[in-house]
Amino acid sequence: MKINTAKQLMLQGKPAFGYSLGLGSPANAELLSTSGIDFLLLDRQHGSWGEESTIAALIAMAAGTAVPMARVARNDYTMIGRLLDEGMLGIVVPMVHTAEDAKLAADACRFPPTGTRSWGWGRARVYGADYPAWIGEQLFVAVQIESIQAVENAEAILATPGVDGCWLGPSDLALSMGIAPGVMFQRDEHARAIERVLEACRNTGKIPGFAGSGPQHALDLAKQGFQFLTAGGDAGFLSSGANAGVKLLKP
């Protein structure tokens, strides 16, 4: 049995922190998996990942302790199933606007009678013959609430059986409200929408998550009550490190 240590932290009421992987590099996945971070989120929606590099990244992540998770490109039964078959222990589904959307996502993640996932798997066989007995319990399923429509439907979305929590996308939420992402955290209506999602999580007993921009932002969000938190990613870390070096070398 493979324990999803990040999910267990969140079930205990603690935050789990992760880094996103967007550059399509299995070497980055290997390096960050050994950093001590709780989970890694491989981004198949906006990241530069293909089928083969995704599998290579999963193999590379086995070097460390970070729980392998992925954001699927869209709310698609086959795409979700393929990521699970290769061994992901967490799935984030983008652009979930209604309870019907949430049910499609949740059902695709678990075997019958709980869901509709097809029987069979690929690289996930490395977890052992008992994989189907525990994956339903250990898998973490988060839906992205990232539109004002989703905020209005948040309680119904989060009450959907099989949904463990959410991962709030602040920029797309801002755009849906007619707010430029560059000023979203200065707008009261954006803050109120975020609070509505937190309240919906409290009312349904589900785990609130947020796409944080960096470690300090993630810590601030944890104090606010969020638990499933990304705290930066490979592209940002590489860029910030390189920029800091150039400032020192060429003041």
HUNOR-V966480 format. One record per residue. PHI is phi in whole degrees, 0 to 359 (* if undefined). D_CENTER is the distance of its C-alpha to the mean C-alpha in Angstrom with 1 decimal. Layout:
phi->PHI d_center->D_CENTER
phi->PHI d_center->D_CENTER
This chain:
phi->* d_center->22.0
phi->257 d_center->18.7
phi->271 d_center->17.3
phi->278 d_center->13.6
phi->295 d_center->14.5
phi->293 d_center->11.3
phi->296 d_center->11.4
phi->296 d_center->15.1
phi->302 d_center->14.9
phi->293 d_center->13.1
phi->294 d_center->15.6
phi->275 d_center->18.2
phi->87 d_center->17.3
phi->260 d_center->16.1
phi->281 d_center->13.2
phi->244 d_center->10.8
phi->252 d_center->10.3
phi->222 d_center->8.5
phi->243 d_center->9.5
phi->269 d_center->8.4
phi->242 d_center->10.8
phi->236 d_center->12.6
phi->276 d_center->16.3
phi->75 d_center->16.5
phi->251 d_center->18.2
phi->300 d_center->18.1
phi->296 d_center->20.2
phi->297 d_center->17.6
phi->299 d_center->15.2
phi->297 d_center->18.2
phi->298 d_center->19.1
phi->287 d_center->15.9
phi->293 d_center->15.4
phi->261 d_center->18.7
phi->282 d_center->18.1
phi->99 d_center->17.4
phi->293 d_center->13.8
phi->287 d_center->11.9
phi->211 d_center->9.1
phi->241 d_center->8.5
phi->247 d_center->5.7
phi->282 d_center->8.3
phi->264 d_center->8.5
phi->272 d_center->10.8
phi->275 d_center->11.2
phi->249 d_center->12.7
phi->276 d_center->13.0
phi->263 d_center->16.3
phi->247 d_center->15.6
phi->247 d_center->18.0
phi->296 d_center->18.5
phi->291 d_center->20.6
phi->291 d_center->18.6
phi->297 d_center->15.4
phi->296 d_center->17.7
phi->298 d_center->19.3
phi->293 d_center->16.1
phi->298 d_center->15.4
phi->298 d_center->19.0
phi->294 d_center->18.8
phi->296 d_center->15.9
phi->296 d_center->18.4
phi->290 d_center->20.4
phi->241 d_center->18.4
phi->254 d_center->16.8
phi->293 d_center->13.1
phi->287 d_center->11.1
phi->281 d_center->10.0
phi->227 d_center->6.6
phi->212 d_center->6.3
phi->265 d_center->5.7
phi->286 d_center->9.2
phi->296 d_center->11.9
phi->200 d_center->12.9
phi->284 d_center->13.5
phi->230 d_center->15.8
phi->305 d_center->17.1
phi->290 d_center->18.2
phi->297 d_center->15.2
phi->297 d_center->12.9
phi->299 d_center->15.8
phi->295 d_center->16.4
phi->295 d_center->13.0
phi->293 d_center->13.7
phi->300 d_center->17.3
phi->275 d_center->16.6
phi->120 d_center->14.9
phi->293 d_center->11.1
phi->253 d_center->10.6
phi->210 d_center->7.0
phi->230 d_center->6.3
phi->247 d_center->4.4
phi->249 d_center->7.8
phi->280 d_center->9.2
phi->51 d_center->12.6
phi->264 d_center->13.2
phi->254 d_center->16.4
phi->222 d_center->18.4
phi->296 d_center->18.6
phi->294 d_center->19.8
phi->300 d_center->16.7
phi->296 d_center->14.7
phi->295 d_center->17.3
phi->300 d_center->17.1
phi->295 d_center->13.3
phi->295 d_center->14.0
phi->296 d_center->17.2
phi->293 d_center->16.1
phi->269 d_center->14.0
phi->227 d_center->17.0
phi->291 d_center->20.6
phi->301 d_center->23.6
phi->273 d_center->24.9
phi->290 d_center->21.5
phi->224 d_center->20.0
phi->232 d_center->21.1
phi->301 d_center->19.4
phi->286 d_center->22.2
phi->287 d_center->23.8
phi->132 d_center->23.5
phi->199 d_center->21.2
phi->255 d_center->21.6
phi->297 d_center->20.4
phi->299 d_center->19.0
phi->298 d_center->22.7
phi->294 d_center->22.4
phi->282 d_center->21.0
phi->109 d_center->24.5
phi->293 d_center->26.4
phi->273 d_center->25.0
phi->314 d_center->21.5
phi->294 d_center->21.9
phi->284 d_center->23.2
phi->240 d_center->20.2
phi->297 d_center->17.0
phi->299 d_center->16.9
phi->278 d_center->17.0
phi->276 d_center->14.7
phi->293 d_center->11.8
phi->252 d_center->8.8
phi->245 d_center->8.2
phi->241 d_center->6.4
phi->257 d_center->8.2
phi->271 d_center->8.3
phi->263 d_center->11.6
phi->214 d_center->12.9
phi->209 d_center->16.6
phi->294 d_center->19.6
phi->298 d_center->20.1
phi->295 d_center->16.8
phi->300 d_center->17.8
phi->295 d_center->21.2
phi->258 d_center->19.8
phi->303 d_center->17.1
phi->294 d_center->19.1
phi->293 d_center->19.8
phi->299 d_center->16.3
phi->287 d_center->15.1
phi->283 d_center->18.3
phi->297 d_center->17.5
phi->302 d_center->18.0
phi->96 d_center->15.2
phi->272 d_center->12.5
phi->271 d_center->11.3
phi->179 d_center->9.7
phi->227 d_center->8.2
phi->226 d_center->6.2
phi->285 d_center->9.4
phi->259 d_center->10.3
phi->292 d_center->13.6
phi->288 d_center->15.3
phi->295 d_center->15.3
phi->300 d_center->16.2
phi->300 d_center->19.0
phi->300 d_center->20.2
phi->292 d_center->20.5
phi->260 d_center->22.7
phi->77 d_center->24.8
phi->247 d_center->23.7
phi->291 d_center->23.2
phi->306 d_center->20.0
phi->295 d_center->22.3
phi->239 d_center->23.8
phi->299 d_center->21.2
phi->281 d_center->21.1
phi->261 d_center->24.9
phi->254 d_center->25.0
phi->297 d_center->25.6
phi->293 d_center->24.5
phi->291 d_center->21.0
phi->298 d_center->21.0
phi->294 d_center->22.4
phi->296 d_center->19.8
phi->297 d_center->17.0
phi->296 d_center->19.3
phi->297 d_center->19.7
phi->291 d_center->16.1
phi->302 d_center->16.4
phi->296 d_center->19.6
phi->296 d_center->18.3
phi->296 d_center->15.9
phi->297 d_center->19.0
phi->291 d_center->21.1
phi->256 d_center->19.1
phi->72 d_center->18.1
phi->256 d_center->14.3
phi->272 d_center->11.7
phi->275 d_center->11.0
phi->230 d_center->8.1
phi->205 d_center->8.7
phi->277 d_center->8.2
phi->283 d_center->11.1
phi->271 d_center->13.6
phi->185 d_center->14.8
phi->303 d_center->15.8
phi->294 d_center->18.3
phi->299 d_center->16.3
phi->297 d_center->13.6
phi->297 d_center->16.7
phi->297 d_center->18.1
phi->293 d_center->15.2
phi->297 d_center->15.3
phi->295 d_center->19.0
phi->283 d_center->18.3
phi->122 d_center->16.6
phi->282 d_center->12.8
phi->237 d_center->11.3
phi->265 d_center->7.5
phi->230 d_center->8.0
phi->271 d_center->7.6
phi->233 d_center->11.3
phi->116 d_center->12.2
phi->204 d_center->12.3
phi->300 d_center->15.0
phi->296 d_center->16.7
phi->294 d_center->17.1
phi->295 d_center->18.3
phi->295 d_center->20.7
phi->294 d_center->22.0
phi->294 d_center->22.6
phi->294 d_center->24.3
phi->294 d_center->26.5
phi->296 d_center->27.4
phi->296 d_center->28.3
phi->295 d_center->30.5
phi->295 d_center->32.2
phi->298 d_center->33.0
phi->285 d_center->34.7
phi->284 d_center->36.5
phi->230 d_center->37.6
phi->293 d_center->38.0
